[in-house]
């Protein structure tokens, strides 16, 4: 009888324990949810309290292959956010909705399409950066690691990249701030540098997008992503160069270098064939069919030191700029409405290539002659002869064909491309 009594007591204890555990779990779950909701409300207030917005050092792609970009963001109480970025014109502002939700903690999300912010996460962006279908692989959702009125630390949900926001001072205009950043970008146009430590060249680096690519003595490469600031550049993480740690470098235009008291990243001497990005902008004749066809076109700035848009043909086409060599190229690319521009070798048997990077490249050559009617003027001829860029193995690209992927039919043939030329008259150089 005593054993039966003890068993009944044990059963009642277990039942009671189960009921208590459920109640305790509910209490703790509710407390956790309440804590997160409270944090969300507090973080919302912090974000909105910065009257002139925040400066975000944004790094797309888990590998940080494209470096970092400066964004300005202002959060409004009605749930919208204004966004500007140094990749676009300084006066461009795009507005979209944002929210803060619970995703194992407070998460900031840009919930409706924002032309500037979602440029970095689109699978195919307007500037053709990144692989087709991948784009720049950036974030639009961010876990909030910490949030104060002085600094907000975010972690990209997709990339895992840690990014920092700090408030923009009230007396600084957005357009002025971005213009100062873009001025550094424009002045630091060379893409080949040497790293000097204590007066000795230790490394050579090249620049691609917002990163330096450092080549070691054994041929291995290391990516050094950075973002531009109004004073120079800031690396995403401190760099160990020789025995030194480097985080920020100021730009000195006179010496064409990024520097601090111990380290200098100095532009290398440019080749004689080098032409700056701006020099290619303007009106030309595009020449093909072995010089028998000339069409007026215009090269317009698309992405500084990276690309132009060629307008004047039936389709706008992207012309790549090589900032290391100072050359331009026409390559395989996707065009609007399912059209693809495909490299073509007519002399090599009519084969086509659908490989990114295959195309034709050329350098600007310039000749000037005295103007026969005015000794104070000179007539200038600029030509760019396009030739195979060596990316097609045994084949040589000499032509292009535009194909409609929807029908499989040719919609444009550019056979035997010669290149570009233009002539103009300018003030003669003083002797």
C-alpha atoms as one frame of an Amber mdcrd trajectory, in Angstrom:
protein
   0.000   0.000   0.000   2.915   2.289   0.867   4.529   1.585  -2.520   1.288
   2.491  -4.347   1.020   5.696  -2.320   4.581   6.677  -3.168   3.956   6.039
  -6.871   0.910   8.348  -6.794   2.996  11.091  -5.151   5.736  10.644  -7.783
   3.183  10.879 -10.606   1.688  14.063  -9.176   5.178  15.591  -8.838   6.016
  14.781 -12.472   2.709  16.209 -13.706   3.230  19.333 -11.645   6.817  19.667
 -12.831   5.681  19.421 -16.449   3.081  22.102 -15.908   5.592  24.346 -14.160
   8.181  23.854 -16.939   5.648  24.957 -19.554   4.777  28.014 -17.517   8.453
  28.857 -16.983   9.190  28.407 -20.712   6.275  30.669 -21.589   7.535  33.277
 -19.182  11.087  33.162 -20.551   9.896  33.124 -24.199   7.667  36.070 -23.533
  10.464  37.915 -21.748  12.879  37.329 -24.645  10.323  38.558 -27.157   9.572
  41.560 -24.998  13.263  42.347 -24.674  13.755  42.197 -28.452  10.670  44.327
 -29.069  11.930  46.840 -26.543  15.328  46.915 -28.274  13.635  47.403 -31.641
  11.721  50.401 -30.313  14.889  51.878 -28.805  16.936  51.275 -31.967  14.226
  52.837 -34.110  14.421  55.954 -31.993  18.224  56.055 -32.268  18.156  55.728
 -36.063  15.559  58.475 -36.422  17.261  60.801 -33.946  20.151  61.544 -36.327
  18.596  64.564 -38.013  21.196  64.735 -40.790  21.321  60.985 -41.253  24.068
  58.399 -41.001  27.249  57.578 -42.899  27.364  53.853 -43.693  30.565  52.175
 -44.853  28.936  49.522 -47.021  30.812  46.425 -48.265  28.916  44.153 -50.692
  29.883  40.500 -51.344  31.130  38.154 -48.645  34.598  38.292 -50.230  34.498
  42.116 -50.358  35.631  41.734 -53.964  34.275  45.166 -54.923  35.548  47.038
 -51.886  33.465  49.503 -49.907  31.091  52.356 -50.708  29.963  55.394 -48.754
  26.215  55.649 -48.229  24.261  58.413 -46.537  20.964  57.295 -44.973  18.256
  59.317 -43.229  15.492  57.392 -41.429  12.031  58.961 -41.151   9.313  58.233
 -38.583   6.821  57.257 -41.277   9.003  54.266 -42.188  10.899  55.598 -45.203
  14.619  56.108 -45.684  16.495  58.500 -47.986  19.696  57.054 -49.462  22.614
  58.578 -51.379  25.898  56.936 -52.354  29.317  57.929 -53.690  28.892  55.528
 -56.624  26.155  57.800 -58.003  25.956  61.537 -58.632  26.271  63.526 -55.367
  22.809  65.079 -55.714  21.007  61.777 -56.347  18.694  60.644 -53.518  16.474
  57.563 -53.593  13.688  56.913 -51.084  12.175  53.579 -50.073  10.618  51.841
 -47.095  12.571  50.322 -44.238  11.556  48.284 -41.225  13.017  46.755 -38.120
  11.899  43.216 -37.355  12.700  40.344 -35.038  14.976  37.777 -36.687  16.707
  36.091 -33.755  17.305  39.661 -32.658  16.631  43.124 -34.082  17.138  43.252
 -37.855  17.130  46.338 -40.079  15.625  45.641 -43.498  15.146  47.854 -46.536
  11.805  46.348 -47.391  10.811  48.022 -50.670  12.906  48.684 -53.733  15.378
  51.511 -53.382  17.230  52.319 -56.603  20.490  53.094 -54.822  20.475  50.613
 -51.957  19.256  47.607 -53.913  21.684  48.313 -56.755  24.229  46.336 -54.723
  21.973  43.308 -54.204  20.331  43.062 -57.631  21.283  39.905 -59.594  22.076
  42.064 -62.616  22.790  45.747 -62.045  22.718  48.564 -64.561  26.504  48.999
 -64.581  27.230  45.363 -65.355  29.327  44.848 -62.213  29.594  41.213 -61.150
  28.611  38.019 -62.880  25.259  37.775 -64.654  22.652  36.503 -62.222  24.820
  37.395 -59.215  25.534  41.116 -59.377  27.531  42.512 -56.483  25.913  40.113
 -53.963  25.267  42.809 -51.377  22.976  42.920 -48.350  19.686  44.686 -47.794
  18.994  43.006 -44.420  21.231  43.639 -41.410  21.412  42.222 -37.914  22.017
  45.005 -35.408  24.962  44.102 -33.196  24.982  47.360 -31.242  23.195  50.681
 -31.492  24.045  53.979 -29.826  23.687  57.597 -30.871  27.410  57.621 -31.757
  27.734  54.350 -33.653  25.604  51.548 -35.068  27.267  48.227 -35.835  25.520
  46.101 -38.467  26.132  42.594 -39.768  24.970  41.701 -43.267  22.545  38.787
 -43.059  23.755  37.313 -46.367  27.423  38.254 -46.428  28.225  38.281 -42.727
  30.171  41.508 -43.292  30.356  43.858 -40.331  29.580  47.466 -41.295  29.651
  50.665 -39.271  27.287  53.653 -39.305  28.078  56.951 -37.616  25.986  60.137
 -37.625  26.752  62.818 -40.200  27.350  66.188 -38.502  24.380  68.531 -38.737
  26.351  71.277 -40.492  27.516  69.073 -43.395  25.383  69.012 -46.548  24.919
  65.581 -48.119  25.929  66.713 -51.573  29.073  68.424 -50.259  30.106  65.342
 -48.285  29.714  62.983 -51.232  31.415  65.451 -53.564  34.453  65.516 -51.277
  34.575  61.719 -51.347  34.204  61.621 -55.130  36.946  64.228 -55.496  39.420
  61.802 -53.909  38.134  59.076 -56.231  38.694  61.265 -59.280  42.107  62.592
 -58.250  43.414  59.124 -57.414  42.777  57.903 -60.950  45.894  55.721 -61.509
  45.345  52.037 -60.816  48.969  50.929 -60.350  50.803  51.774 -57.125  53.877
  50.872 -55.109  53.912  50.518 -51.325  56.810  52.411 -49.745  57.826  51.777
 -46.127  60.743  53.700 -44.617  61.697  54.909 -48.074  61.919  51.412 -49.576
  59.471  49.920 -52.108  58.109  46.795 -50.414  55.165  45.798 -52.640  53.374
  46.678 -55.843  49.584  46.875 -55.949  46.938  47.435 -58.583  43.460  48.797
 -57.983  40.209  47.188 -59.108  36.955  48.762 -57.956  37.520  49.735 -54.301
  40.339  47.367 -53.448  44.076  47.078 -53.870  45.454  43.785 -55.130  48.855
  43.169 -53.551  51.232  40.776 -55.261  53.768  38.970 -53.102  57.233  37.919
 -54.243  55.994  34.352 -54.823  53.248  35.573 -57.170  50.383  35.074 -54.718
  47.836  37.859 -54.400  46.073  39.450 -51.442  42.962  41.643 -51.717  42.931
  44.814 -49.616  39.385  46.266 -49.697  38.842  49.882 -48.683  36.350  52.734
 -48.941  37.005  56.362 -49.813  36.657  59.107 -47.214  36.730  62.908 -47.599
  40.420  62.757 -46.610  41.614  59.596 -48.367  40.873  55.913 -47.818  40.029
  53.640 -44.903  40.631  49.892 -45.043  37.843  47.649 -43.819  40.268  46.064
 -41.350  43.709  47.188 -40.158  46.428  45.948 -42.509  49.678  44.408 -41.380
  52.381  45.729 -43.714  55.850  44.640 -42.652  55.783  45.499 -38.927  53.142
  48.210 -39.230  49.373  48.253 -38.796  47.565  50.575 -41.197  43.879  51.574
 -41.070  43.530  54.998 -42.712  45.632  56.901 -45.242  45.221  60.497 -46.396
  45.426  61.477 -50.062  48.121  63.906 -51.227  47.527  64.987 -54.798  50.919
  66.656 -55.186  52.745  63.351 -54.740  49.850  61.248 -56.089  49.929  59.041
 -53.020  47.982  57.750 -50.038  50.131  58.205 -46.966  50.546  58.512 -43.230
  53.675  59.036 -41.152  55.162  55.628 -41.976  53.494  54.115 -45.051  52.998
  55.549 -48.540  51.021  53.981 -51.380  52.328  55.926 -54.359  51.108  55.953
 -57.965  53.563  54.334 -60.351  54.815  56.092 -63.459  52.211  55.834 -66.193
  53.049  54.344 -69.609  53.373  56.738 -72.548  50.277  55.213 -74.145  48.196
  55.994 -71.049  45.036  58.075 -71.450  42.944  59.113 -68.467  39.315  58.081
 -68.172  37.980  61.555 -69.003  39.942  61.759 -72.254  37.815  59.104 -73.944
  34.506  60.845 -73.199  32.829  62.570 -76.136  31.763  62.201 -79.766  33.413
  59.864 -82.304  32.883  57.986 -85.490  32.661  54.235 -84.882  34.333  52.498
 -87.828  33.732  48.950 -89.071  33.438  46.922 -92.287  37.174  47.522 -92.728
  36.699  51.283 -92.742  33.783  51.330 -95.166  31.127  52.171 -92.550  31.336
  55.066 -90.088  28.554  55.857 -87.634  28.488  58.819 -85.219  28.518  57.665
 -81.590  29.038  59.212 -78.171  30.940  57.765 -75.217  29.243  58.915 -72.004
  30.475  58.414 -68.462  28.871  55.404 -66.804  31.128  54.386 -63.892  34.243
  56.463 -63.295  37.469  54.625 -64.133  35.455  51.518 -65.070  33.086  51.984
 -68.013  31.297  54.198 -70.543  28.039  53.894 -72.465  28.404  54.037 -76.247
  25.283  55.628 -77.702  24.370  56.020 -81.354  24.021  52.417 -82.531  20.664
  50.602 -82.388  21.608  49.463 -78.856  23.566  51.252 -76.143  26.739  49.275
 -75.476  29.156  49.244 -72.562  32.760  50.196 -73.281  35.176  49.036 -70.580
  38.020  51.215 -69.329  41.260  49.633 -68.095  42.551  52.051 -65.464  45.891
  50.243 -65.204  46.707  50.462 -68.922  44.620  53.499 -69.913  42.880  51.546
 -72.682  39.253  50.871 -73.661  37.595  47.676 -74.863  34.383  46.372 -76.393
  33.524  42.942 -74.980  30.827  40.278 -74.726  27.842  41.731 -72.875  24.151
  41.472 -72.220  22.075  44.246 -73.783  18.461  45.204 -72.929  15.431  43.120
 -73.957  17.220  39.784 -74.173  19.823  40.933 -76.710  23.401  39.707 -76.297
  26.489  41.167 -77.994  28.711  38.262 -79.002  32.370  38.375 -80.141  32.784
  36.991 -83.648  35.832  35.868 -85.631  35.163  36.270 -89.336  38.754  35.706
 -90.375  38.896  32.674 -88.083  35.958  30.840 -89.626  32.898  32.648 -88.282
  32.973  31.228 -84.745  31.198  32.984 -81.855  32.192  33.298 -78.200  29.806
  33.708 -75.284  32.591  34.081 -72.728  32.767  37.203 -70.577  35.941  39.200
 -71.151  36.411  38.216 -74.793  36.526  41.195 -77.136  38.712  43.920 -78.624
  40.926  46.520 -76.916  42.707  49.697 -78.006  44.652  52.768 -76.906  44.136
  56.370 -77.913  46.645  57.839 -80.341  46.705  61.584 -80.854  48.249  63.701
 -83.591  48.174  67.478 -83.861  48.976  69.674 -86.873  48.976  73.463 -87.319
  45.678  74.848 -88.512  46.244  76.224 -92.026  43.946  79.185 -91.445  45.052
  80.309 -87.971  48.509  79.894 -86.464  47.022  80.100 -82.958  45.015  76.908
 -83.533  45.850  73.283 -84.187  43.876  70.440 -85.734  43.799  67.297 -83.598
  43.035  63.743 -84.688  42.388  61.066 -82.049  42.081  57.407 -83.033  41.503
  54.184 -81.121  42.362  51.072 -83.145  40.630  48.042 -81.628  42.363  44.663
 -81.737  41.733  41.252 -80.192  42.363  41.410 -76.435  43.870  37.934 -76.183
  41.059  36.395 -74.121  39.807  33.918 -76.759  42.657  31.450 -76.897  43.613
  30.514 -80.457  40.842  32.653 -81.984  41.047  36.375 -82.728  37.995  38.572
 -82.264  37.563  40.945 -85.210  33.775  41.469 -85.249  30.612  41.422 -83.135
  27.064  40.251 -83.686  24.000  41.117 -81.591  21.656  38.143 -81.162  18.093
  38.165 -79.846  18.005  35.337 -77.316  14.222  35.196 -77.641  14.308  34.328
 -81.355  17.907  33.277 -81.934  18.166  35.728 -84.833  20.864  38.290 -85.601
  19.658  41.848 -85.058  22.942  43.690 -85.701  26.271  42.807 -87.293  29.457
  44.795 -86.691  31.825  43.081 -89.099  35.556  43.788 -89.158  35.623  46.463
 -86.469  38.350  49.091 -86.861  37.679  51.356 -83.869  36.999  55.036 -83.168
  38.236  58.337 -84.528  37.451  62.028 -84.144  38.915  65.351 -85.225  38.619
  68.779 -83.658  40.353  72.130 -83.505  41.800  73.565 -80.320  44.052  76.335
 -79.098  47.631  75.589 -80.069  50.036  74.845 -77.265  52.224  77.821 -76.442
  55.858  77.439 -77.432
